[in-house]
Every structure is written in C-alpha cells, then in structure tokens.
Amino acid sequence: MTTHDTHRAIDAIWKIESPRIVATIARMVRDIDLAEELAQDALVAALERWPGEGVPKNPGAWLTQTAKHRAVDRIRRERMAGRKLEALGQDMEGLLESADDALIDALDDDIGDDMLRLIFTACHPVISIEARVALTLRLLGGLSTDEIARAFLVPEATVAQRIVRAKRSLADSAVAYEVPRGDALGERLSAVLRVVYLVFNEGYAATAGGDWMRPALCDEALRLGRVLAELMPGEPEVHGLVALMEIQASRTGARTGSDGEPVLLLDQDRGRWDRLLIGRGLKALERAERLGGARGPYALQAAIAACHARAARADDTDWPRIAALYAELVEVMPSPVVELNRAVAVSMADGPSSALVIVESLLDDPVLKDYHLLPSVQGDLLYRLGRLGDAREAFLRAASMTRNEREKTLLTHRADACLIA
C-alpha cells in the first residue's frame, strides 16, 4: 500500500472512529477541547507511523489507545507542574500512582456511555442551536469545519467561530459531562433530537444554494439517530425520529429529476423509493409505539410518512388518516408550520376550499412571514379552485422568498403555468 493509499485509509477510518475516540478521552479529561486535541495527536501519530508499519488490524483501538496514553501523559505533566485539574475529580490522584497501562484500564468504561455523554454535552441548551449543530457535526459526525461550512453554505470562519463559542460557553457554564437524569433527561433529549432532525432537514430540503438536497447531511443525521437508538433503546421518541428519517430518506432517489430539478411527492416514481429504508422505518415506528410513544411528535410525523410509504400509488394515499394524524400533531406540538401541513392534508381529504380557510388564517402569523411554503401552498389551492390570477401572484411571492435556486425555478414555472391553464 502506497503512502497515498494509507493516508486515504486513515481519512476513512478517522471519520468513523473520531467520535468514539473524542468521547472516550473527554470522559477522562472532562474537557471537549482538550479531548479533541489529544485525539488529533493520535491521528498525527497514525499519519507518521502507519505508512511505514502498515494499518493495524484494529485501527480504532490503536487510535483510542494512543489518545489515552497522550491523555495520561498530559495529566502527569499538569500534575508535575502543580496545576490543579479541578474537573478531573479527586479520584485521579490515586489513579496517577498506577502504571500507565493500569491507569488506562482503570479509566476504561462502556463506550456507549461515553458517546451518550458527548451527544448530550454537544447539544446542551446553554449554546445556540446553530452552535449545537456545528459542534455536533464536528464531534459526532467527524466533519471538518470546511465540510460543515460547505454543507450549510456559510463561510468557514463563521462555523469555526460557532464551534469556538460553543466550547467556551460549555466551559464558562461548567456544564457537566454527563447524561442528565430524571425530568432533566426529557428536556435535554428533546434538544438532542431537535439538532439531529435539523441536520436531516437541511439535507432533505436545502435552505439555500443550487441543490435541492444535500444527501450527505441526511446520511449523517441518520447515522446519529441510529447511534442514539442503540444507546437509548427504551426511549420511544428516539425510535420515532429514526422512523421518520428512515422513511423520508427512502424517497431521496425519486425527489429529483434527471437534471436535478425537484419532483414533488405526488409526482414521484414510487418504484424508486428505497424499500429497505421503508422497512427499517416501519420497524422503528412499531418499536416507538410498543414503548408507548405513539403520540410523540416524531412518532406522529413518522406515522404520517408511513401512510405515504404504504401507498403503492399517489391515488391510494389515505388522506383522511393523514389529516387526522396532523390534527393530533397540532395538539401535541402546536405550530403554524404543522397547521400549514394539516391544511395540505385537508385539501386532499376534503377539497381545496376547506384547506384555503386554514391557510388564510395563517397569512398574518408573524412566524410564517418569511416562510415561502405558505404562499406556495396558498398558490396551489387557488390554482385548484380556478383562481389563476391569484394563484400566480402567490407562486411569484413564494419564489421571491425562497433562497434555494431549484425551488425558485419550480415556483416560477408554476406561476407561468397559471398563464396558459
């Protein structure tokens, strides 16, 4: 294997293993910034040694062990320099009397616990939602700052600042590196799931730029969701979120045409939907429901997605069931966006007139004032009612509001169609 091939192998291994390594070292040193630094030291060691020695049989274990030794060395140096490592706790003093290997063994713990601690720390509410997303993708997605910046179409410096601020906020607030318990777990779990779903949604329907989707972000969110489901098997909403993402991701291959243009749900070739992902999603939904989570917001959204997945043709869709599920979702998670989605389901179940009443009640909602899908849905309902002039105005308004070029083109074409209908 050439040096170039070895470096490519290291890059691939690092993307998979870095979250586990950082999680393990963060538990030892109680400092995410330092854990990242020590993990990077292990990566440098691999880049120096593996081209000559070859890639180890268990590269993840090699990297983890190397990072642990770096952590022990750092702890010893800090102790020799007389620095007080408060976050490490009193038990470290006794452990430092042990030999290095014994110390590392004593510090070993279940990697699942380490990953959970890291996930809950990276998604702590003390930092902004944008910073949580950036930090989560950096620590748990293994993405570089540049990759995150490109995914969200923001300058690399902006992402770097968000990550730095997030780490500083965690340190300044003395956030404990732990999984919360009791009532606090529910609050924090909600924040974690929100971050994962935000990442997925940005990949599924990109906010801005020339691409309709960014599949890499969907893949990262799915991976994080699956990790959470393994680590927290008794939490129904975790399985509900996984179910929702699996089923939505199943449509990826059918959501764009040959030139990358968007293909709307009812126009998609359902033969291109991924049946494996649908099956996984339906199983995750069943698990959420068995755990008593049928009325959780993610499980309800997954149940809606399942109605589409089970319909062999668009005409077979159980729209009354979907409208009823949205009515439940509005009760559980009141939101004008959910109400707008309910209007779409009502339009299919009961006709556009009933739905237009709902949409018009949302026109003055401040939350939706810059939300392009509101005039988009309004335009569709007006078009179906034969009010073509009003429909065209609504589509043009929606096109002026979106920052996604593919979506802008689609909406402009729909506006033009009103002139020739």
Secondary structure, 3 states (H helix, E strand, C coil): CCHHHHHHHHHHHHHHHHHHHHHHHHHHHCCHHHHHHHHHHHHHHHHHHHHHHCCCCCHHHHHHHHHHHHHHHHHHHHHHCCCCCHHHCCHHHHHCCCCHHHHHHHHCCCHHHHHHHHHHHHCCCCCCHHHHHHHHHHHCCCCCHHHHHHHHCCCHHHHHHHHHHHHHHHHHCCCCCCCCCCHHHHHHHHHHHHHHHHHHHHHHCCCEECCCCCHHHHHHHHHHHHHHHHHCCCCHHHHHHHHHHHHHHCCHHHCECCCCCECCHHHCCHHHCCHHHHHHHHHHHHHHHHCCCCCCHHHHHHHHHHHHHHCCCHHHCCHHHHHHHHHHHHHHCCCHHHHHHHHHHHHHHHCHHHHHHHHHCCCCCHHHCCCCHHHHHHHHHHHHCCCHHHHHHHHHHHHHHCEEHHHHHHHHHHHHHHHHC
